[in-house]
Amino acid sequence: MPTLRGHEHGLVYGRRLKRYQCRNCGHQGTLTAGTIMQATKLLLTTWFLAFYLIDQAKTGISSLELSRHLGVKYDTAWLLHSKILRAMAEREEGYLLRGKIQLDNAYLGGDRTGGKAGRGSENKIPIVAAVSLNEAGHPIHARITALSCFSSEAIADWAKRHLAPGSHVFSDGLAYFRAVTTANCHHKADVTGGKLPNDLPQFRWINTLLGILKSSFSGTFHAFNFDK
């Protein structure tokens, strides 16, 4: 069992964190050791508020806005923002989508003045987005991945990396989505008959995800180079 020593490090609720030392090896650490809050000089309540604000902002939150809410300098808010988003991305990377999965494609970005219009714009990139659902039909996890292009080969490679075998994938009638079967997944296509997928209830959650994603970019950045 670790035993308490007299050292202090970090801040929590306005007081310094106590440092603990292992009786066996003598290693010292605080309760935040091994976390993104390790060696922080900020109040832990500031971190907790940052967690909440970033998680709850459906349209995204900029570092400048975060600094105003937290009452810290912009550079501090930027560092918090970056660390939290990086930790979230690393955690999500280990998940495989499984069970019932809604799948769709989209383009991120906008047309540039004087450039190509539509899907050929240099500032638009193709993405594939998917949402896994529980037995009650509620979303559990999501995956958004940028692709070099929309093709059967690209979808097959994506499915092998991000879908659990045996999953049931639902998509619109685009032919390349059938490639998810190469990852030992079942596939059902809904031919929309000219209707947009966002007009159909069976694509509710994937459309919600894409809507939140695009709102997040527009709410956070004044300009964004999607090609990068």
Z-matrix of the N, CA and C atoms (Angstrom, degrees):
N
C 1 1.458
C 2 1.532 1 109.75
N 3 1.332 2 118.79 1 138.11
C 4 1.467 3 119.84 2 178.32
C 5 1.523 4 110.14 3 -69.81
N 6 1.318 5 115.77 4 146.46
C 7 1.456 6 120.11 5 179.51
C 8 1.518 7 108.99 6 -114.99
N 9 1.304 8 117.95 7 144.81
C 10 1.454 9 124.22 8 -175.30
C 11 1.517 10 111.11 9 -78.57
N 12 1.326 11 115.51 10 130.40
C 13 1.459 12 121.60 11 174.48
C 14 1.526 13 108.38 12 -110.61
N 15 1.326 14 116.39 13 179.10
C 16 1.459 15 120.56 14 -174.38
C 17 1.512 16 114.89 15 -88.22
N 18 1.329 17 118.73 16 5.59
C 19 1.466 18 120.52 17 -177.88
C 20 1.522 19 110.56 18 -77.98
N 21 1.333 20 115.28 19 155.39
C 22 1.465 21 120.59 20 179.08
C 23 1.521 22 108.48 21 -133.02
N 24 1.346 23 115.51 22 149.60
C 25 1.466 24 119.21 23 -176.86
C 26 1.512 25 108.51 24 -162.22
N 27 1.342 26 118.29 25 134.64
C 28 1.454 27 120.65 26 179.08
C 29 1.515 28 111.97 27 76.95
N 30 1.337 29 116.51 28 -179.76
C 31 1.453 30 121.52 29 -178.10
C 32 1.518 31 110.42 30 -134.94
N 33 1.299 32 117.12 31 141.59
C 34 1.455 33 122.46 32 173.09
C 35 1.516 34 107.96 33 -143.74
N 36 1.332 35 116.71 34 125.59
C 37 1.458 36 122.25 35 -179.35
C 38 1.530 37 111.42 36 51.83
N 39 1.334 38 117.31 37 34.82
C 40 1.460 39 121.25 38 176.71
C 41 1.510 40 114.25 39 86.99
N 42 1.335 41 117.82 40 -4.34
C 43 1.459 42 120.71 41 178.84
C 44 1.518 43 109.51 42 -117.71
N 45 1.326 44 115.88 43 155.61
C 46 1.457 45 119.71 44 -178.40
C 47 1.529 46 110.53 45 -73.65
N 48 1.353 47 114.64 46 145.36
C 49 1.460 48 119.64 47 176.56
C 50 1.523 49 110.19 48 -72.56
N 51 1.309 50 116.10 49 141.65
C 52 1.453 51 120.41 50 176.83
C 53 1.526 52 109.40 51 -82.14
N 54 1.305 53 114.86 52 145.24
C 55 1.457 54 120.26 53 179.63
C 56 1.520 55 109.42 54 -100.60
N 57 1.326 56 115.84 55 138.50
C 58 1.461 57 122.13 56 -179.02
C 59 1.526 58 110.10 57 -109.81
N 60 1.340 59 115.24 58 150.44
C 61 1.464 60 120.59 59 179.81
C 62 1.512 61 109.85 60 -128.40
N 63 1.333 62 116.19 61 132.79
C 64 1.460 63 121.62 62 179.43
C 65 1.529 64 109.85 63 -73.13
N 66 1.336 65 116.37 64 133.07
C 67 1.461 66 120.68 65 179.74
C 68 1.524 67 112.16 66 -66.35
N 69 1.335 68 116.52 67 -29.50
C 70 1.462 69 120.16 68 -174.04
C 71 1.529 70 112.51 69 -82.01
N 72 1.343 71 116.88 70 -50.11
C 73 1.470 72 119.14 71 -173.89
C 74 1.522 73 113.87 72 -108.96
N 75 1.336 74 117.53 73 -11.33
C 76 1.453 75 120.84 74 179.17
C 77 1.515 76 114.84 75 80.72
N 78 1.339 77 116.82 76 3.67
C 79 1.463 78 119.79 77 179.47
C 80 1.519 79 110.73 78 -66.60
N 81 1.326 80 116.27 79 136.36
C 82 1.455 81 121.61 80 -179.18
C 83 1.523 82 110.48 81 -108.82
N 84 1.307 83 115.83 82 146.57
C 85 1.449 84 120.57 83 177.63
C 86 1.507 85 111.40 84 -168.17
N 87 1.317 86 116.20 85 162.59
C 88 1.462 87 121.81 86 177.45
C 89 1.528 88 108.51 87 -105.29
N 90 1.317 89 115.99 88 178.03
C 91 1.459 90 120.28 89 179.43
C 92 1.526 91 112.21 90 -66.47
N 93 1.329 92 117.36 91 -17.40
C 94 1.467 93 120.39 92 179.45
C 95 1.529 94 112.34 93 -96.41
N 96 1.323 95 118.30 94 1.45
C 97 1.460 96 121.14 95 -178.96
C 98 1.525 97 110.38 96 -60.39
N 99 1.322 98 115.41 97 135.86
C 100 1.457 99 120.26 98 179.36
C 101 1.506 100 114.39 99 81.75
N 102 1.335 101 117.82 100 5.28
C 103 1.459 102 122.28 101 177.65
C 104 1.529 103 109.00 102 -113.33
N 105 1.328 104 116.18 103 173.43
C 106 1.462 105 118.88 104 177.76
C 107 1.525 106 111.53 105 -70.40
N 108 1.324 107 117.08 106 -8.11
C 109 1.462 108 121.09 107 178.25
C 110 1.517 109 112.61 108 -95.53
N 111 1.314 110 117.29 109 4.58
C 112 1.461 111 120.90 110 -178.17
C 113 1.529 112 110.84 111 -60.39
N 114 1.321 113 116.08 112 135.63
C 115 1.477 114 123.90 113 178.00
C 116 1.521 115 112.94 114 64.36
N 117 1.330 116 118.16 115 17.23
C 118 1.458 117 119.84 116 -179.33
C 119 1.520 118 111.36 117 -70.57
N 120 1.304 119 115.94 118 149.95
C 121 1.461 120 121.89 119 174.49
C 122 1.527 121 111.06 120 -105.82
N 123 1.332 122 115.53 121 1.04
C 124 1.463 123 120.47 122 178.81
C 125 1.517 124 110.81 123 -88.78
N 126 1.317 125 115.68 124 156.33
C 127 1.454 126 119.88 125 171.40
C 128 1.526 127 109.40 126 -62.51
N 129 1.321 128 116.79 127 140.52
C 130 1.457 129 119.33 128 177.54
C 131 1.525 130 111.11 129 -64.29
N 132 1.322 131 116.89 130 -27.64
C 133 1.461 132 118.85 131 176.46
C 134 1.527 133 110.94 132 -63.85
N 135 1.343 134 117.54 133 -29.97
C 136 1.461 135 121.10 134 175.80
C 137 1.521 136 109.99 135 -67.14
N 138 1.331 137 116.55 136 -42.06
C 139 1.461 138 120.74 137 176.20
C 140 1.529 139 110.83 138 -61.84
N 141 1.336 140 116.00 139 -46.56
C 142 1.463 141 119.66 140 -177.46
C 143 1.523 142 111.16 141 -61.59
N 144 1.327 143 116.28 142 -38.64
C 145 1.467 144 119.49 143 177.99
C 146 1.529 145 110.37 144 -67.01
N 147 1.326 146 116.64 145 -37.76
C 148 1.467 147 120.57 146 177.38
C 149 1.528 148 110.32 147 -63.48
N 150 1.348 149 116.90 148 -42.78
C 151 1.470 150 120.49 149 176.61
C 152 1.530 151 110.09 150 -55.80
N 153 1.316 152 115.21 151 -47.18
C 154 1.460 153 120.37 152 -176.30
C 155 1.527 154 111.12 153 -64.82
N 156 1.324 155 116.97 154 -47.29
C 157 1.464 156 120.61 155 -176.20
C 158 1.521 157 111.76 156 -63.64
N 159 1.337 158 117.24 157 -42.39
C 160 1.462 159 120.93 158 -179.69
C 161 1.522 160 110.88 159 -67.82
N 162 1.320 161 116.51 160 -39.59
C 163 1.467 162 120.59 161 -178.11
C 164 1.522 163 112.53 162 -70.64
N 165 1.322 164 117.55 163 -35.47
C 166 1.456 165 120.98 164 -172.84
C 167 1.524 166 113.63 165 -91.06
N 168 1.323 167 118.49 166 -10.91
C 169 1.466 168 120.91 167 -176.08
C 170 1.525 169 109.89 168 -79.88
N 171 1.318 170 117.84 169 98.32
C 172 1.463 171 121.41 170 -177.44
C 173 1.519 172 112.21 171 -67.15
N 174 1.318 173 117.18 172 -29.19
C 175 1.460 174 120.04 173 178.60
C 176 1.522 175 111.72 174 -97.01
N 177 1.333 176 117.43 175 12.44
C 178 1.454 177 120.68 176 -178.99
C 179 1.511 178 111.71 177 82.00
N 180 1.307 179 115.67 178 161.42
C 181 1.461 180 120.47 179 178.83
C 182 1.525 181 108.27 180 -138.74
N 183 1.299 182 117.20 181 131.47
C 184 1.464 183 121.29 182 -179.71
C 185 1.521 184 109.97 183 -81.94
N 186 1.316 185 116.04 184 161.70
C 187 1.467 186 120.26 185 177.43
C 188 1.521 187 111.25 186 -63.10
N 189 1.343 188 116.57 187 -33.82
C 190 1.462 189 120.25 188 178.81
C 191 1.524 190 110.41 189 -65.08
N 192 1.327 191 116.66 190 -45.85
C 193 1.460 192 119.64 191 178.42
C 194 1.519 193 111.09 192 -65.31
N 195 1.331 194 116.69 193 -38.30
C 196 1.458 195 120.80 194 178.33
C 197 1.524 196 111.03 195 -62.47
N 198 1.327 197 116.60 196 -39.58
C 199 1.464 198 119.63 197 179.68
C 200 1.526 199 111.41 198 -63.66
N 201 1.337 200 116.79 199 -34.62
C 202 1.465 201 120.36 200 178.63
C 203 1.520 202 111.13 201 -68.16
N 204 1.328 203 117.11 202 -42.67
C 205 1.458 204 120.57 203 -179.88
C 206 1.529 205 112.07 204 -67.70
N 207 1.327 206 116.39 205 -36.70
C 208 1.464 207 120.43 206 -175.58
C 209 1.518 208 113.33 207 -87.26
N 210 1.343 209 116.05 208 -18.37
C 211 1.458 210 119.45 209 -177.64
C 212 1.511 211 112.85 210 72.65
N 213 1.347 212 116.61 211 33.95
C 214 1.468 213 121.52 212 179.00
C 215 1.527 214 108.80 213 -122.19
N 216 1.323 215 116.31 214 169.86
C 217 1.454 216 121.05 215 178.40
C 218 1.525 217 110.41 216 -68.30
N 219 1.341 218 114.76 217 158.11
C 220 1.468 219 119.83 218 -178.43
C 221 1.531 220 111.13 219 -58.83
N 222 1.346 221 117.98 220 -44.07
C 223 1.464 222 121.11 221 -178.39
C 224 1.526 223 111.12 222 -60.34
N 225 1.330 224 116.52 223 -38.68
C 226 1.466 225 120.85 224 178.50
C 227 1.520 226 110.56 225 -66.36
N 228 1.332 227 116.10 226 -44.37
C 229 1.467 228 120.39 227 179.19
C 230 1.524 229 110.78 228 -63.50
N 231 1.334 230 116.97 229 -39.87
C 232 1.465 231 121.12 230 179.06
C 233 1.527 232 110.59 231 -61.61
N 234 1.347 233 116.44 232 -42.23
C 235 1.462 234 120.72 233 179.82
C 236 1.526 235 110.95 234 -65.68
N 237 1.336 236 116.78 235 -44.28
C 238 1.463 237 120.73 236 177.01
C 239 1.526 238 110.54 237 -59.15
N 240 1.327 239 115.01 238 -48.18
C 241 1.460 240 121.42 239 -179.03
C 242 1.522 241 110.64 240 -56.73
N 243 1.327 242 116.69 241 -48.16
C 244 1.457 243 121.90 242 -177.81
C 245 1.525 244 111.89 243 -64.25
N 246 1.337 245 116.86 244 -44.02
C 247 1.463 246 120.46 245 -178.99
C 248 1.524 247 111.66 246 -64.42
N 249 1.325 248 116.03 247 -42.51
C 250 1.466 249 119.91 248 -177.75
C 251 1.519 250 110.88 249 -67.81
N 252 1.343 251 117.29 250 -44.63
C 253 1.463 252 120.06 251 179.36
C 254 1.522 253 111.22 252 -64.83
N 255 1.336 254 117.09 253 -37.66
C 256 1.465 255 120.09 254 178.70
C 257 1.527 256 110.81 255 -65.29
N 258 1.328 257 116.43 256 -41.97
C 259 1.462 258 120.36 257 178.92
C 260 1.525 259 111.04 258 -64.65
N 261 1.339 260 116.65 259 -39.40
C 262 1.463 261 120.45 260 177.96
C 263 1.524 262 110.85 261 -63.67
N 264 1.337 263 116.70 262 -42.05
C 265 1.462 264 120.83 263 -179.00
C 266 1.525 265 111.13 264 -66.30
N 267 1.337 266 117.32 265 -41.56
C 268 1.464 267 120.68 266 179.61
C 269 1.522 268 111.44 267 -65.12
N 270 1.327 269 115.93 268 -37.93
C 271 1.462 270 119.69 269 178.99
C 272 1.525 271 111.19 270 -67.10
N 273 1.331 272 116.54 271 -43.08
C 274 1.459 273 120.34 272 -177.73
C 275 1.523 274 112.10 273 -70.24
N 276 1.330 275 117.43 274 -25.03
C 277 1.456 276 120.50 275 -175.54
C 278 1.534 277 111.35 276 -63.23
N 279 1.320 278 117.11 277 -25.26
C 280 1.461 279 120.04 278 -177.98
C 281 1.516 280 114.43 279 -81.46
N 282 1.330 281 118.10 280 -8.19
C 283 1.462 282 121.10 281 -176.93
C 284 1.522 283 111.62 282 -84.72
N 285 1.332 284 115.50 283 140.92
C 286 1.455 285 121.85 284 167.23
C 287 1.522 286 107.77 285 -106.65
N 288 1.308 287 116.56 286 135.13
C 289 1.457 288 119.47 287 174.47
C 290 1.515 289 108.39 288 -72.60
N 291 1.322 290 117.00 289 138.50
C 292 1.463 291 120.70 290 -177.33
C 293 1.514 292 110.33 291 -146.77
N 294 1.324 293 116.33 292 167.58
C 295 1.458 294 120.93 293 179.99
C 296 1.515 295 111.30 294 78.65
N 297 1.321 296 116.66 295 -136.42
C 298 1.460 297 121.85 296 177.31
C 299 1.529 298 109.29 297 -85.31
N 300 1.316 299 115.48 298 129.70
C 301 1.468 300 120.37 299 -174.14
C 302 1.525 301 109.87 300 -132.51
N 303 1.325 302 116.32 301 128.22
C 304 1.457 303 122.14 302 172.27
C 305 1.527 304 108.43 303 -95.63
N 306 1.317 305 116.10 304 133.52
C 307 1.467 306 121.73 305 -173.02
C 308 1.525 307 110.22 306 -130.08
N 309 1.328 308 115.90 307 139.11
C 310 1.462 309 119.52 308 177.94
C 311 1.528 310 109.25 309 -154.36
N 312 1.323 311 115.70 310 165.13
C 313 1.458 312 121.42 311 175.97
C 314 1.520 313 109.38 312 -115.28
N 315 1.317 314 116.08 313 163.10
C 316 1.465 315 120.51 314 178.60
C 317 1.515 316 108.33 315 -165.09
N 318 1.324 317 115.24 316 171.67
C 319 1.463 318 122.38 317 173.47
C 320 1.516 319 108.20 318 -119.76
N 321 1.331 320 116.03 319 136.68
C 322 1.459 321 121.21 320 173.34
C 323 1.514 322 108.90 321 -106.41
N 324 1.308 323 116.47 322 140.08
C 325 1.455 324 121.14 323 178.05
C 326 1.515 325 111.20 324 118.70
N 327 1.316 326 115.59 325 177.46
C 328 1.458 327 121.25 326 -178.91
C 329 1.514 328 111.37 327 -136.91
N 330 1.304 329 116.12 328 166.86
C 331 1.463 330 121.06 329 179.73
C 332 1.521 331 110.14 330 -70.87
N 333 1.311 332 116.02 331 141.03
C 334 1.457 333 121.92 332 176.17
C 335 1.522 334 109.98 333 -96.27
N 336 1.320 335 115.83 334 144.64
C 337 1.461 336 120.59 335 177.87
C 338 1.520 337 109.92 336 -60.45
N 339 1.327 338 115.85 337 125.45
C 340 1.452 339 120.17 338 179.29
C 341 1.508 340 114.17 339 84.85
N 342 1.355 341 117.91 340 -5.48
C 343 1.459 342 121.01 341 -179.66
C 344 1.513 343 111.38 342 -99.36
N 345 1.316 344 115.29 343 -170.03
C 346 1.450 345 120.61 344 178.52
C 347 1.522 346 110.07 345 -70.13
N 348 1.318 347 115.46 346 147.56
C 349 1.462 348 120.26 347 178.31
C 350 1.524 349 110.33 348 -99.43
N 351 1.329 350 115.45 349 163.17
C 352 1.455 351 120.54 350 175.26
C 353 1.516 352 112.72 351 71.08
N 354 1.342 353 115.82 352 -149.01
C 355 1.458 354 120.59 353 -175.69
C 356 1.516 355 112.96 354 -67.54
N 357 1.333 356 117.37 355 -16.40
C 358 1.457 357 119.99 356 179.83
C 359 1.512 358 113.93 357 -85.40
N 360 1.342 359 117.93 358 2.50
C 361 1.459 360 121.12 359 -179.19
C 362 1.523 361 110.99 360 -61.62
N 363 1.350 362 116.03 361 139.55
C 364 1.466 363 120.78 362 179.54
C 365 1.522 364 112.16 363 -67.25
N 366 1.331 365 117.12 364 -17.54
C 367 1.465 366 120.86 365 -177.53
C 368 1.526 367 111.91 366 -101.40
N 369 1.328 368 116.49 367 16.79
C 370 1.460 369 120.17 368 176.83
C 371 1.521 370 109.53 369 -116.53
N 372 1.323 371 115.80 370 134.91
C 373 1.459 372 119.88 371 177.90
C 374 1.520 373 109.17 372 -123.18
N 375 1.329 374 117.27 373 144.82
C 376 1.469 375 120.15 374 177.89
C 377 1.526 376 111.11 375 -79.40
N 378 1.299 377 116.73 376 138.41
C 379 1.463 378 121.83 377 176.08
C 380 1.522 379 109.10 378 -131.82
N 381 1.320 380 115.50 379 154.39
C 382 1.454 381 121.51 380 170.45
C 383 1.527 382 106.66 381 -117.93
N 384 1.327 383 116.39 382 134.81
C 385 1.464 384 121.85 383 -177.74
C 386 1.520 385 108.83 384 -126.12
N 387 1.319 386 116.03 385 142.33
C 388 1.465 387 120.73 386 -179.19
C 389 1.518 388 110.03 387 -144.34
N 390 1.322 389 116.13 388 148.09
C 391 1.462 390 122.75 389 178.49
C 392 1.528 391 108.23 390 -131.90
N 393 1.330 392 116.89 391 129.68
C 394 1.461 393 120.41 392 175.24
C 395 1.529 394 109.10 393 -95.63
N 396 1.336 395 116.14 394 143.01
C 397 1.457 396 122.70 395 -175.18
C 398 1.525 397 110.58 396 -117.53
N 399 1.331 398 115.85 397 151.66
C 400 1.460 399 119.85 398 174.24
C 401 1.524 400 109.81 399 -86.31
N 402 1.321 401 116.23 400 -175.26
C 403 1.463 402 120.08 401 -176.69
C 404 1.527 403 112.38 402 -63.71
N 405 1.330 404 116.39 403 -26.43
C 406 1.465 405 120.27 404 179.49
C 407 1.528 406 111.93 405 -83.98
N 408 1.336 407 116.93 406 -1.23
C 409 1.459 408 120.39 407 179.82
C 410 1.505 409 114.42 408 83.82
N 411 1.335 410 117.38 409 17.12
C 412 1.456 411 121.48 410 179.47
C 413 1.531 412 109.94 411 -100.10
N 414 1.335 413 118.39 412 145.68
C 415 1.473 414 121.01 413 -176.94
C 416 1.516 415 112.80 414 -68.10
N 417 1.332 416 115.18 415 143.43
C 418 1.471 417 121.61 416 178.33
C 419 1.528 418 110.00 417 -114.62
N 420 1.332 419 115.75 418 -59.92
C 421 1.459 420 120.99 419 -179.53
C 422 1.522 421 110.05 420 -132.55
N 423 1.317 422 114.66 421 157.88
C 424 1.464 423 120.79 422 179.15
C 425 1.519 424 109.59 423 -132.60
N 426 1.311 425 115.61 424 155.63
C 427 1.457 426 121.41 425 177.88
C 428 1.526 427 108.36 426 -140.38
N 429 1.324 428 116.64 427 127.85
C 430 1.461 429 122.73 428 177.76
C 431 1.526 430 107.52 429 -126.72
N 432 1.318 431 116.68 430 123.26
C 433 1.458 432 120.72 431 -174.16
C 434 1.520 433 110.22 432 -134.59
N 435 1.320 434 115.91 433 133.94
C 436 1.462 435 120.52 434 174.19
C 437 1.522 436 109.35 435 -80.58
N 438 1.326 437 116.39 436 136.90
C 439 1.461 438 122.10 437 179.36
C 440 1.520 439 109.90 438 -116.74
N 441 1.313 440 115.70 439 158.98
C 442 1.464 441 119.48 440 175.04
C 443 1.521 442 110.62 441 -73.85
N 444 1.338 443 115.77 442 -30.58
C 445 1.455 444 121.36 443 178.71
C 446 1.527 445 108.60 444 -166.67
N 447 1.310 446 116.51 445 168.33
C 448 1.459 447 121.06 446 173.74
C 449 1.525 448 108.18 447 -94.47
N 450 1.324 449 116.14 448 110.67
C 451 1.454 450 121.56 449 179.27
C 452 1.528 451 108.42 450 -153.43
N 453 1.306 452 116.17 451 163.82
C 454 1.462 453 120.57 452 178.08
C 455 1.524 454 110.88 453 -61.09
N 456 1.338 455 116.38 454 -39.66
C 457 1.471 456 119.87 455 -179.70
C 458 1.520 457 111.07 456 -64.28
N 459 1.340 458 117.40 457 -42.87
C 460 1.464 459 120.91 458 -179.52
C 461 1.531 460 111.16 459 -66.05
N 462 1.325 461 117.65 460 -41.41
C 463 1.462 462 121.21 461 179.63
C 464 1.521 463 110.63 462 -68.27
N 465 1.332 464 117.78 463 -39.13
C 466 1.459 465 121.06 464 178.75
C 467 1.523 466 110.99 465 -62.34
N 468 1.329 467 116.72 466 -45.00
C 469 1.468 468 120.92 467 178.92
C 470 1.523 469 110.78 468 -63.63
N 471 1.338 470 116.57 469 -42.48
C 472 1.464 471 120.50 470 178.22
C 473 1.526 472 111.30 471 -61.97
N 474 1.324 473 117.43 472 -44.06
C 475 1.465 474 121.69 473 -177.88
C 476 1.527 475 111.55 474 -63.74
N 477 1.323 476 117.28 475 -39.87
C 478 1.465 477 120.48 476 -179.41
C 479 1.520 478 111.70 477 -65.56
N 480 1.325 479 116.94 478 -29.22
C 481 1.470 480 120.95 479 -178.19
C 482 1.525 481 113.31 480 -87.54
N 483 1.349 482 117.59 481 -25.18
C 484 1.455 483 118.85 482 -169.07
C 485 1.535 484 116.10 483 -125.52
N 486 1.327 485 118.33 484 -6.64
C 487 1.460 486 120.74 485 -178.52
C 488 1.525 487 110.40 486 -114.78
N 489 1.320 488 115.71 487 138.12
C 490 1.460 489 120.68 488 176.65
C 491 1.525 490 109.04 489 -78.17
N 492 1.340 491 118.14 490 137.64
C 493 1.465 492 120.31 491 177.68
C 494 1.530 493 111.17 492 -56.22
N 495 1.319 494 115.55 493 142.98
C 496 1.456 495 120.62 494 179.84
C 497 1.510 496 114.54 495 89.78
N 498 1.325 497 117.93 496 -2.85
C 499 1.462 498 120.89 497 179.54
C 500 1.529 499 110.49 498 -70.01
N 501 1.324 500 115.46 499 154.92
C 502 1.458 501 121.93 500 178.43
C 503 1.532 502 107.89 501 -107.28
N 504 1.322 503 116.42 502 111.80
C 505 1.457 504 122.66 503 -173.80
C 506 1.522 505 109.91 504 -103.10
N 507 1.326 506 116.32 505 130.54
C 508 1.463 507 123.14 506 178.58
C 509 1.532 508 108.30 507 -115.06
N 510 1.324 509 115.95 508 130.97
C 511 1.466 510 120.32 509 -179.92
C 512 1.521 511 108.95 510 -146.49
N 513 1.342 512 115.64 511 178.41
C 514 1.461 513 118.73 512 171.98
C 515 1.531 514 108.52 513 -79.44
N 516 1.315 515 117.46 514 -169.22
C 517 1.449 516 120.56 515 -170.79
C 518 1.508 517 116.71 516 -85.13
N 519 1.321 518 119.99 517 10.26
C 520 1.463 519 121.55 518 179.39
C 521 1.534 520 109.92 519 -61.39
N 522 1.318 521 115.18 520 131.10
C 523 1.466 522 120.56 521 -169.77
C 524 1.525 523 113.05 522 -62.36
N 525 1.351 524 118.10 523 -37.01
C 526 1.462 525 118.61 524 -173.60
C 527 1.525 526 113.36 525 -69.48
N 528 1.349 527 118.78 526 -15.84
C 529 1.459 528 119.97 527 177.05
C 530 1.531 529 112.06 528 -67.41
N 531 1.332 530 117.17 529 -18.80
C 532 1.467 531 119.96 530 177.74
C 533 1.520 532 111.86 531 -64.00
N 534 1.324 533 116.93 532 -16.37
C 535 1.462 534 121.07 533 -177.88
C 536 1.522 535 112.95 534 -67.62
N 537 1.341 536 118.42 535 -11.60
C 538 1.474 537 119.51 536 177.54
C 539 1.526 538 110.50 537 -64.36
N 540 1.323 539 117.85 538 -19.09
C 541 1.468 540 120.15 539 179.00
C 542 1.524 541 111.53 540 -67.24
N 543 1.337 542 117.96 541 -19.45
C 544 1.464 543 120.39 542 177.26
C 545 1.521 544 111.40 543 -69.46
N 546 1.336 545 116.91 544 -16.63
C 547 1.467 546 122.12 545 176.95
C 548 1.532 547 110.29 546 -97.29
N 549 1.337 548 116.33 547 20.78
C 550 1.468 549 122.54 548 -179.96
C 551 1.530 550 111.90 549 61.09
N 552 1.320 551 116.28 550 36.88
C 553 1.458 552 122.28 551 175.45
C 554 1.531 553 109.40 552 -108.83
N 555 1.314 554 115.91 553 153.99
C 556 1.458 555 121.30 554 174.47
C 557 1.527 556 108.26 555 -88.14
N 558 1.325 557 116.15 556 146.38
C 559 1.456 558 119.64 557 -177.29
C 560 1.520 559 110.67 558 -131.52
N 561 1.333 560 115.27 559 134.92
C 562 1.453 561 121.34 560 173.96
C 563 1.514 562 108.25 561 -129.89
N 564 1.323 563 115.71 562 124.36
C 565 1.460 564 120.81 563 -179.41
C 566 1.515 565 109.90 564 -102.23
N 567 1.317 566 115.36 565 136.01
C 568 1.466 567 122.18 566 174.57
C 569 1.519 568 107.42 567 -105.08
N 570 1.318 569 117.01 568 105.21
C 571 1.458 570 120.24 569 177.88
C 572 1.516 571 107.78 570 -74.26
N 573 1.317 572 115.74 571 115.61
C 574 1.471 573 120.30 572 -170.39
C 575 1.520 574 112.82 573 -77.92
N 576 1.305 575 118.29 574 -12.98
C 577 1.460 576 120.05 575 177.72
C 578 1.510 577 113.72 576 62.01
N 579 1.322 578 116.44 577 39.47
C 580 1.464 579 120.01 578 179.00
C 581 1.514 580 114.09 579 91.62
N 582 1.338 581 116.81 580 -14.84
C 583 1.461 582 119.11 581 178.30
C 584 1.519 583 109.67 582 -80.33
N 585 1.322 584 116.06 583 148.96
C 586 1.461 585 120.38 584 174.46
C 587 1.522 586 109.35 585 -74.08
N 588 1.344 587 118.53 586 142.71
C 589 1.461 588 120.57 587 179.39
C 590 1.522 589 114.15 588 -55.68
N 591 1.362 590 117.16 589 -28.70
C 592 1.467 591 118.44 590 -178.48
C 593 1.524 592 112.16 591 -74.16
N 594 1.342 593 116.68 592 -5.07
C 595 1.466 594 119.55 593 174.59
C 596 1.522 595 111.76 594 -90.66
N 597 1.344 596 117.22 595 -3.61
C 598 1.458 597 121.27 596 -173.84
C 599 1.526 598 110.26 597 -111.86
N 600 1.327 599 117.68 598 132.31
C 601 1.467 600 120.84 599 -176.75
C 602 1.520 601 114.04 600 -64.28
N 603 1.333 602 117.99 601 -27.00
C 604 1.459 603 119.79 602 -178.78
C 605 1.530 604 113.34 603 -69.44
N 606 1.328 605 116.46 604 -10.70
C 607 1.464 606 120.69 605 176.87
C 608 1.533 607 111.47 606 -111.78
N 609 1.314 608 116.00 607 23.19
C 610 1.468 609 120.56 608 -173.80
C 611 1.525 610 112.72 609 -57.60
N 612 1.328 611 117.00 610 -50.42
C 613 1.466 612 118.96 611 -170.52
C 614 1.526 613 112.27 612 -75.21
N 615 1.322 614 117.78 613 -35.57
C 616 1.457 615 118.50 614 178.40
C 617 1.523 616 110.06 615 -68.51
N 618 1.326 617 117.92 616 -34.76
C 619 1.462 618 120.71 617 177.01
C 620 1.526 619 111.23 618 -69.33
N 621 1.339 620 116.49 619 -36.42
C 622 1.460 621 120.36 620 175.81
C 623 1.522 622 110.53 621 -62.46
N 624 1.334 623 116.45 622 -43.25
C 625 1.463 624 121.10 623 179.12
C 626 1.523 625 111.31 624 -60.48
N 627 1.326 626 116.93 625 -48.23
C 628 1.464 627 120.29 626 -178.63
C 629 1.530 628 111.19 627 -65.01
N 630 1.325 629 116.83 628 -36.28
C 631 1.461 630 120.05 629 177.64
C 632 1.517 631 112.00 630 -64.57
N 633 1.342 632 116.63 631 -42.81
C 634 1.469 633 121.10 632 178.53
C 635 1.522 634 110.59 633 -65.81
N 636 1.337 635 116.57 634 -39.49
C 637 1.464 636 120.49 635 -179.96
C 638 1.530 637 111.35 636 -60.66
N 639 1.321 638 116.75 637 -48.65
C 640 1.457 639 120.12 638 -178.16
C 641 1.531 640 111.42 639 -67.96
N 642 1.340 641 116.52 640 -36.85
C 643 1.469 642 119.51 641 176.77
C 644 1.516 643 111.07 642 -66.20
N 645 1.329 644 116.18 643 -34.66
C 646 1.461 645 120.66 644 179.74
C 647 1.515 646 111.28 645 -63.85
N 648 1.337 647 117.63 646 -43.41
C 649 1.465 648 120.54 647 178.41
C 650 1.522 649 111.02 648 -64.62
N 651 1.321 650 116.29 649 -46.28
C 652 1.462 651 119.09 650 -177.13
C 653 1.521 652 111.64 651 -69.47
N 654 1.338 653 117.91 652 -27.92
C 655 1.451 654 121.05 653 -180.00
C 656 1.514 655 113.68 654 -83.59
N 657 1.359 656 116.68 655 -14.67
C 658 1.460 657 120.62 656 -176.64
C 659 1.515 658 113.00 657 -105.98
N 660 1.331 659 117.37 658 -38.27
C 661 1.454 660 121.24 659 -172.58
C 662 1.526 661 111.16 660 -116.54
N 663 1.329 662 115.71 661 140.14
C 664 1.467 663 120.82 662 172.89
C 665 1.530 664 109.66 663 -78.06
N 666 1.314 665 115.65 664 -33.53
C 667 1.463 666 121.24 665 177.58
C 668 1.522 667 107.76 666 -147.68
N 669 1.337 668 115.60 667 149.52
C 670 1.459 669 118.64 668 -176.23
C 671 1.517 670 108.78 669 -151.40
N 672 1.331 671 116.02 670 128.22
C 673 1.460 672 120.86 671 176.97
C 674 1.524 673 108.52 672 -89.39
N 675 1.322 674 116.83 673 95.36
C 676 1.448 675 121.25 674 -175.61
C 677 1.524 676 111.96 675 -67.45
N 678 1.326 677 117.57 676 -24.21
C 679 1.446 678 119.51 677 179.95
C 680 1.515 679 111.40 678 -65.53
N 681 1.337 680 118.54 679 -25.30
C 682 1.460 681 122.75 680 178.12
C 683 1.521 682 111.55 681 -87.80
